[in-house]
């Protein structure tokens, strides 16, 4: 049975939703037997080898069941699509502002660059791209600076108050204000490139941005799922992410040509409104809000309490069983080498394709859509087949994903023809699953009360990466523009190599843990076999216990007989005579004498 055919039972789906009541326990698991005053539960159904028959559902019931288990997925999709949809328009707006306002090249040159007729304006194209690349360096610092600080407070606050919705909805408000500000920059034609960059960066940054949103949705999913199904649900969440990106990229270039900046930004704003309305009215918190403590604080004092930031680091890096702290630190390194190159490449890939292949925004959106769809296929295969069906370890999935990224970096770096880029997208098909594997492993290391703190720490690592990698990539791209424009791809491939080693170490660690558990199970199985049948060792133990109980009963009978019997005059004194009569126990001798006397 799988979620695809809708044949999962109520008990299976009850783990996914907040609204479901837990299913009633079956008689096999609740019936108890008493032995010497001690209750012992009867073995579960799986121990007896019995399974429930599959529940047949109509299509309407299946659709209702799936709809009842939909939680944060629509919000994430409605948040990702407009962000990607407006991203290409924002980059073109920055190029337009740099050309027309900052450099003042005039309409003839800037219109030619917009139409990609750059044969006679190669120098102008290089100048504009270098200016935009330098601007992207400090813009990403602003975009990441405030989330780095806020996400520490967000994680601790959401854990203490069991509130995940504010972490999800406030970034939506920030993105909405950002696109409204960009429309104002379009309206004021003489506004420079820096004004558009600040507008694009400041509002999402103050609201937490992508980092707070991802921390909120992953903490929410971890709250409502079990460890066994968490990888699948995180994979489904990543599928929503992967679907939203290609849809936004597919329409970004076409819509920009057809309806311009105003149309693209207006559609994005409408999506943000839909996401906020759905989350505010239809999304429920995973758990009820706990009672307030005796010490009352104002909202700001409670939110910005520095003690909770210290507690976040203390919880995340505290020592625990199974090398908990070491694994958390290694996962943070994985975050850096996976998320960092992603943000760095996002800053310069469009500029690279414009310069290397003379692509327009439409051609770039087609390629981005193709790359995202191939990545979606890879995610579905890894999560649905490798992880869910074949139970492949998350660390091995991460190794496969990182290897795919390393190989594709060479294809992209040395691409000279457009079809080389499409080949690179095919080689990179499994790249998106490293993020799933990393998140799944991280959520299984800590308890639910610590999810927000640990996820916020991972969010800090993610938020720091654009501050480091975007300036690094833009500087490298501007320096190697005339030598090897794709050199930044090689940088990303080299950094991803660290994640391969870390995932391999984690896999070996998991293998050792399974062996230890298997040996412990084997020791416990020495008394009972896997089917619950009593073996020879336990039979001897039970026989010994029964013999002891019987001896006790016999002793009581003998004692009562001695109390009611008259004294015997001459008991046999010769042991040989007793043996000859077949009696060795003195108690039985007395009993025999009593019987003779009665006769």
N, C-alpha and C positions, 0 to 999 in steps of 0.2 A: 504494500500500500504506500502511496506517496501523495503529497499535497497536490500534484498535478491533476490526478483523476478525482480528487475530492472524496476519496474513500476513507479518509482518516476518521477514527471514532471521535466521540465527544470528548473523551478523556485526553486524547492527543491534542485536540485544538484548544482545550481549556487552558493549556499552558501558554497559549499565544495571546489571549485576550484578557482585558481587565474586567469585562462585564460578565464573563462566564462564572457560574458557580462550580465548585469542584464536583465531579461526578460521584454518585453514591458508591461506597465501597462494595465490592462483590462479596458474596457469602464465603467464597473460598479464602479470602484474605482477612475476613473479620471473625470467623468462627474460632473459638478458643476452646481448648480442652484443659482440664485440671488434673494435675498429678501431684499428690501430697500437698495440696493447698497452694501450688504454684501454677499460674496461668501460663500456657505456652501457645503462641499463635500457630495455626495450621499453615503449612507451606503454601506459598503463592501458586498461582496458576501455572506460571512458567516452570516451577519446580516439578509440578505433576505432569508436565508435558501437554497440558490442554491449552487451547487458544479459543478466543471468542470468534464466532463466525463474522465475516465482513458485513458491515451494515450497508444495505443498498439504499441509495438516496436518489431522489429525482433531481433534475437539473436545477429546478428552482431552489431546492434545499441546499444543493452544493453552492449555488451562487450566494444564498443567504449566509451560509456557513463561512465562506471566504470573506464576504462583506463584513461580518461580525468581527473578524480577526484582522481587519485593516486598521492600522493605527497611525503611525507617523509617515507611512510611505507616500500618501498624496501630498503632504506638506513638503517633504524633501523633493519630490518631483516638481512641484509648483515653485519651489525655491531655486532649483538647479536650472531649469529650462530658461527662465528669463535672465538669469545671471549669464549664461552662455550666449543667449540670444543678443544681449546688449554688449557683450564683451568685444565682439568684432566691430560693432558700430562705434564703440568707445575708442578702440585703437585707430580706426579711420578718422574719427573726430580729432584725435591728438595729432595725427599726420596732417590733417587739413589746417588745424590751428598753427602748427609749426611752420607750414609752408606759407600760408596766407598772412598770418599776423606776425609771428616771431621773425621769420626770414624775409617776409614781404616780397616774395618772388613774383607776385602778380597772378591774375586769373589764367593767362595763357599757359604758364609753366605748371601751375597747380592743377589745372584741368587736365593737362596732358599726363601728369603723374597719376591722377585719379583714374584716367582711362587706361593706364598701364602702357602708354606710348612713351617709353623712357629712352628710346634710342638716342635722342639728341639731348637728353637731360640726365645723363648718368651721374654727373657730379652733384647736381641738385638732389637726386634721389639718395645718394650716399650721405649728403649733409643732413637732410631731413631725418633719415633713419638714425644717424648717430645722435642727433639731438633728442629724438624720442627715446632712444635706448638709455641715454643719460638721465632723462626725466623718469623713466621707469625704475631706475635704481633707487632714487629717494622716495618715489611714490609708494613702492612696496614696503619701504621702511615705515612709512606712516600707516599703511594698511595693516601692518603686523604689530606695531608698537603697542597700541592700546589693547588689542586682544590678548597679547602676552601677559599684561598686567591684570586685566579683568577676568580672564578665564580661571585664574587661581581662586578668586573670590566666588565666581559662579559655581565652580565645582563643590567647594565646601558648603556654600549656602544651599545648594540644591540637595545635598546629602542630609544636612541638618533638618531641613523643612520638608523633605520628600517632594520637592517641586521641580518638575522637569519642563513644564510648559513655558515658563518665562525664558529659559535657555533656548527654546525653539522659536518662540514668537518674536522676541525683541530683535534678533538679527534680520527678520523679515521686514520689520519697520525701518531699520537702517538702510536696507537695500532700496526700499521704496523711496525714501527721502533722497537717496543718491541719484536715482534715475530722474526724479523731478528736478534736481539741481542740474543735471546734464541737459535737460530740455531748456533750462534757462541759459546755459552756456551757448547752446545753439542759437537761441533767440538773440543774444547779444553777440553779434558777429565779431566785434573787435576785442572780445575777451581773449586773452592769450592762452597758450597751451597750459601754462601752470595753473590757471583758474579751473580749467576742466579737470586737470589731474587732482587738484585738491578736493574738488567736489566729488569726484569718483572715489577718493580714498577716505575722506574724513568721516562721513556718515556711517558707512559700514564698519569702519574701524571702531568708532565709539560704541556701536551696538554689539560688538563682539565678532561680527563677520562669520565666515564659513566655519571657523574653528569652534566657536561657541555653539553654532547650530549642530555640527557633527557630534560634539560632546553631548549635547542634549538628546539627540535621537539615539545614539548608541547606548547611553545610560538608560534611556527609556526602554529600549529593546531588551537590554540585560535585566531590567527589573521584572519583565513579564514573561521571561523564558527560562527554561532550565538549561544546564550546561550541555546536555545532549543535543538540544535543538538550537542552541545559540548560533552555531556556525551557519546553519541553514537560514535562520532569520536574518543574520547579518549579511549573508549572501543575497537574500531577497532585497534587503535594503540597498545593497550595492548595485543590484540589477536596476532598481528604480533610479539610482544615481547614474548608472551607465545608459539607461534609456533617455533620461532627461538631457544629457549632454549631446548625443547625436541629433536628437530632435531640435534642440536649440541651434546647433551648428548647421543643420541642414537648411533651416529657414533663415538664418542670420544674413547670409550674403544675398539671397534672393529678395528678402523683404527690404534690405537696405537699398537695393537698386530700385525697387518698385515704390516704396512708400517713404523712403528717406529716414533721417534721424528721428523726426517727430513720431513717425509711425512705430518704429522699433521700440523707442523708449516708452511710448504709451502702452503697447502690448505688454511690455515687461512690468509696468506699473499695475496693469490689470491682473496679471498672474500673482503678484505679491499680495494684492488685496484678497484674492480668492484663497491663497494659502493662509493668510491671517484669519479670515472669517472661519474657515474650516477648523483651524487649530483652536481658536478661541471658543467656539460653540460646540464642536463635536468631539474634540480630543479630551479624554479624561486622564487625570493623574493616575499613575500605576498604583499608588497607595494613598490612603487618607492621610491628611496632614496631622502630625502628632500634636499632642497637647503642649501648650506653651509652658515653659519652665517658670519658676518663681521670679527669676531675674528678667525683667523686661527691658529691652533696648529699642531704640528707634530703628527704623528700617535701614538708614544709611550706616548707623553705628554697628548694627548687626551684620550688614553686608560687608563693610570694609574693616572688619575686625582682623588685625594682623595676626592674631593668635591662630586663626583658622588657616592662614596661609602656611604658617610654620607647621601646623598639624597636617596639612596636605602633604608636605615634603616628608614629615615624620611617618605618616601612614604609608606613603608610596615606597619609601626606602627602608622600612623596618624589616628586621630579620624575620624569617619564617621558615617553615619546613619546605623541603624540596628546593632549596636554594632560591627562595622567592625573590630576595633583593637583587641577586645577580641576574636573574631572568628579566626582572623589570628594567634594569639598566640596559641590558642587551636589547630589549624591545624598543627602548627609547633611541638607541643607535639605529635600529632598523627603521624607525620613523624618520629619522634624519636623512638616511641615505635613500629612502623611497620617496618621501614627500618632497624633499629638497630639490632633486632634479626635476620633479614634476612642475614645481612652481618656476624654476629657472627656465625650463623649456617653454612654458606658457608665455613667458615674457618676450621671447625672441623668435619663436618658430614662425610666426606670421611674417615677421620681417625677413627671416631667412628665405622663405618661399617666394616672397616678392622679389628679392635680390637675385636668387639663384635661378628661378624658373620663370620670373616675371608673371607670377600668378596674381589674379585679381581676388577680391574678397569672395566672389562666387566660387572660383576654382578651389580656393583654400577651404571654404565651407564644405564643398563636396569631399575633399580629401579627409577633412576632420570627421565628417559623418561616416565615411567608410572605415576609418581607423577606430572610431567608437563602436561601430557595429561588430567589427571583428573582435574587438575587446569584449563586447557583450557576449558573443558566442563563446569565447574562452572562459568567461566568468560562469556562464551557465553550465558548461562542460565540467569545469573544475568543482563547482559547488554541488551541482546536481548529480554528477556521475562519480567523480573521484572522492569527494568528501561525504556526500549523503548516502550514496548507494554502496560504494566500495570501502567506505570508512578509512580512506587514506588520511594519514596524520596531517594536521594543519601545517606543520613545519615542512613536510615534503611538498605540499602545495606551494608554500612560499619559495622553496628552492626552484621549482619549475617556473614560477612567475619571474623570479629574479634572473634566471638564466635566459628566459625569453627577452627580457629587457636588455641584457648585455649584448646579445647577438644582434638585436635590432639597431643598437646604437652604431654599429659599424656600417650597417646598410644605409642609415640616414646620413651619417657623416660624409661618406664618399659617394653619395647619390649625385649623378650628373644629368639624369633624365627624369621626367615626371613619374614614369612607371616604377622607377627605383623607390620612390616614396611609398607607392602602394604596396610594393614588395615588403618594405620595412613594416608597414602596418600589419601584414600577414604574419611576419616573423614575431611581431610583438603581441600576438593574439592572447597570450596568457599573462600579460603584464599586470592587468588589473586585480588579479587574485592575491597578490602579495599584501595589499591593503586589507583584504578580508582575513587572511591568515593571521596577520599581525593583530588586528582588532579582536579576533576570536580568542587567540592565545592570551591576550591581555585581560579580557573579561573573565577568564577562567582562573586567573591567579589570585583574585581577591574576592571578598564577600560583597554582597549587595550593598551593605552600608558604606563600603569604601569605593564603590564604582565611580561616583562622581569625582572624588578626589583624584583617583588614579587616571580617569579619563581627562580630567582637567590638566593634569601634569603632561599627559600625552598631547593634549591640545596646546599647551605652552610650547612643547617641542615642535609641533606643526606650525604654530604661529611664528616661531623664531626662524624657521627655514626660509620663508620669502625674504626676510631681512638679510640673510646671509647669501642665499643662492641667487636671488634676482640681481643684486649688484655684481656678483661674481660672473654670472652668465652674460649680463649685458656688457660688462667690461671686456670679457673674453671675446664676445661676438664683435664688438667694435674694433678690437685689436687685430682680429684675424679675418676681418671682412674681405680683404683682398687676397689673402693667402689660402685659408681653408675656412669658409664661413660655417661649415658644420662641425667645427672642432668642439663646440659645447656638447654635442651628443656623445663624443668620446669621454668627456669629463663625467657625464652622468653614468655611462657604462662602467667606468672604473670605480666610481663610488658604490654602485649597486653590488659590486663584487663582495663588499663587506657583508651585505645581507645574506648572501649565499652561505658564507662561513657560519654566520650566527644561526641561521635556520638549520644547518646541518648539525651544529652542536646541540640545539634544542631537540632535534629528532633523536639523536643518540641518547640524550638525557631521558626522553620519554621511553625509549626502548628499555633502558636500565630500570626505570620505574615499573614498567609492565612486568619485567622479569622478576623483580622483587615481589610484586603483588602475586604473580603466578606461583612463586615458591611458597608464599604465605598461604595461598589457597590450597596448595598441595598438602601442606602440613595439616590444615584443618580438615581436608578430605580424607586423612588417614583414619578418622573415626567413622565417617559416613561417606558413602559413595555419592557421585553426582546426582543419582536418581532418588536419594533419600532413603535407600534400603540399608538396613543394619548389617554391617560386615562382621567378620569373626571377632575382631578386637572388641567392638561394642557388645557383641553377644556374650563374651566372657565377662565383661564388666557387669552387664545386667544380670547374668547368672550368679555372679558373686554377690550382688546386692540382694537378689531373691533368696539365696542361701542364707544370708545374714538375717533377713526378715523371718524365714522359717525357723531358724535356730532360736530367735527371740520368742516366737510363739510357743515352741516346744518347752523352752525354759519356763515360761509363765504357767503352762499346764503342769509341769513337774512341781513348781513351787506350790500351786494350789493343792495338788495331791498330797504333798508332804504335810501341809497344814492340817488337813482333815484326816490323816491316817494315824492309826495307833502305833506305838513303838514296836518294833520288830525285835524279837528276842535274840535269835542267833543268825545274823546274816552270814552268808558264805564269806570266809576269810581267805580262801585260797584263790589266787588269781587264775590258776589253771582251771579250777572248777567253773569260774565265771566264763572263761573263754569256751569251755566245753559246752556250756549252756547257750553260747552265742550272744552273751551280753557283756559289753565292755563299759558302757556308761553306767555309773552308780545310780543315776537317776532312774534309769530303766530298771535296775535291780529292785529298787524300792517299789516301783510301780508294779513289777511282777509279783512281789510279795503281797502287795495289797490285793491283787486279783486272786491269788491263791487263798487268801484269808476269806475273801467274800464267798468264794466257792464252798 
